Amino acid sequence: MKSFTVTAFVISLLLLGQSAVFAAGAAETVDPDERVTLTQMKWGSVSLTERRAQRIFEEFPELGEKMDMEVIIAGAHDRDVAEQFCLQLAAGRNIPD
């Protein structure tokens, strides 16, 4: 079960990284040596997500060299995350990956 969780998390990070590149737009040039910060919004606590990210960066040090993980707690419940996400989309800024 742990290997599945780690694998799913790695795949999520890679997909988020790709979406960040596509969100940057075709007109922008992305420097492959530049560090990328992936932002995740969730409810509750950041401890589990930080532990997972740490394990992945230990297992795949090349990811740790190229990206940082930022976790934003939007509230105590999933409805808080949905509300905060909708507000950020409407404002057009600070939208998590």
Phi and psi in degrees as a GROMACS rama.xvg file:
@    title "Ramachandran Plot"
@    xaxis  label "Phi"
@    yaxis  label "Psi"
@TYPE xy
-65.3006  -40.6571  LYS-2
-65.6118  -35.1412  SER-3
-64.3647  -42.8716  PHE-4
-62.726  -44.8216  THR-5
-64.2888  -43.5855  VAL-6
-62.7022  -44.4079  THR-7
-62.9996  -38.0699  ALA-8
-67.4969  -40.445  PHE-9
-62.4893  -45.2058  VAL-10
-61.1053  -41.9429  ILE-11
-60.5384  -44.0037  SER-12
-61.793  -43.1693  LEU-13
-65.2298  -42.5423  LEU-14
-65.0926  -39.2873  LEU-15
-64.5995  -38.9812  LEU-16
-62.5231  -41.8635  GLY-17
-65.8065  -41.399  GLN-18
-65.3385  -32.3275  SER-19
-65.1613  -38.166  ALA-20
-67.071  -44.3318  VAL-21
-67.6801  -35.1962  PHE-22
-67.8154  -24.5023  ALA-23
-65.9884  -24.8223  ALA-24
95.4418  153.779  GLY-25
-70.7588  -24.1263  ALA-26
-75.6913  -20.8425  ALA-27
-89.0426  144.148  GLU-28
-97.8983  130.666  THR-29
-101.942  124.693  VAL-30
-81.0439  118.85  ASP-31
-65.6245  -17.803  PRO-32
-91.4988  -7.05932  ASP-33
-78.5703  137.661  GLU-34
-70.2019  142.037  ARG-35
-113.929  138.375  VAL-36
-108.084  118.922  THR-37
-95.1057  129.296  LEU-38
-109.818  126.963  THR-39
-118.838  134.528  GLN-40
-107.723  134.774  MET-41
-151.382  177.446  LYS-42
-111.92  160.317  TRP-43
91.986  -115.185  GLY-44
-127.463  153.724  SER-45
-90.4641  -9.3401  VAL-46
-60.2418  -45.1958  SER-47
-64.9341  -43.8887  LEU-48
-63.85  -41.9201  THR-49
-64.8294  -38.9056  GLU-50
-65.204  -41.5535  ARG-51
-63.7232  -45.2627  ARG-52
-61.9922  -41.4519  ALA-53
-61.2931  -43.2785  GLN-54
-64.189  -39.6842  ARG-55
-67.484  -42.7672  ILE-56
-67.2685  -28.2393  PHE-57
-71.3482  -40.5489  GLU-58
-72.9003  -36.0899  GLU-59
-125.845  78.8677  PHE-60
-60.2328  -24.4081  PRO-61
-65.4588  -30.6791  GLU-62
-69.3193  -40.8179  LEU-63
-63.954  -27.2675  GLY-64
-77.8437  -22.6646  GLU-65
-109.523  -13.6199  LYS-66
-143.366  151.955  MET-67
-115.688  153.131  ASP-68
-115.986  124.86  MET-69
-116.043  127.009  GLU-70
-113.782  127.48  VAL-71
-110.482  127.561  ILE-72
-91.0891  117.101  ILE-73
-92.7761  -8.56426  ALA-74
158.937  -167.793  GLY-75
-88.8864  -17.9918  ALA-76
-135.89  164.477  HIS-77
-63.6255  -29.9286  ASP-78
-65.6668  -29.6465  ARG-79
-65.9797  -39.2025  ASP-80
-64.8265  -45.1063  VAL-81
-60.6288  -43.5065  ALA-82
-64.5727  -46.2868  GLU-83
-63.8322  -40.8911  GLN-84
-63.8045  -43.1761  PHE-85
-62.0651  -40.3737  CYS-86
-63.5644  -41.1897  LEU-87
-69.0291  -37.7605  GLN-88
-63.6495  -42.5778  LEU-89
-64.4785  -36.6095  ALA-90
-77.4772  -23.4409  ALA-91
74.8758  22.6038  GLY-92
-148.604  160.896  ARG-93
55.6721  35.6776  ASN-94
-82.6871  125.773  ILE-95
-71.0327  158.524  PRO-96
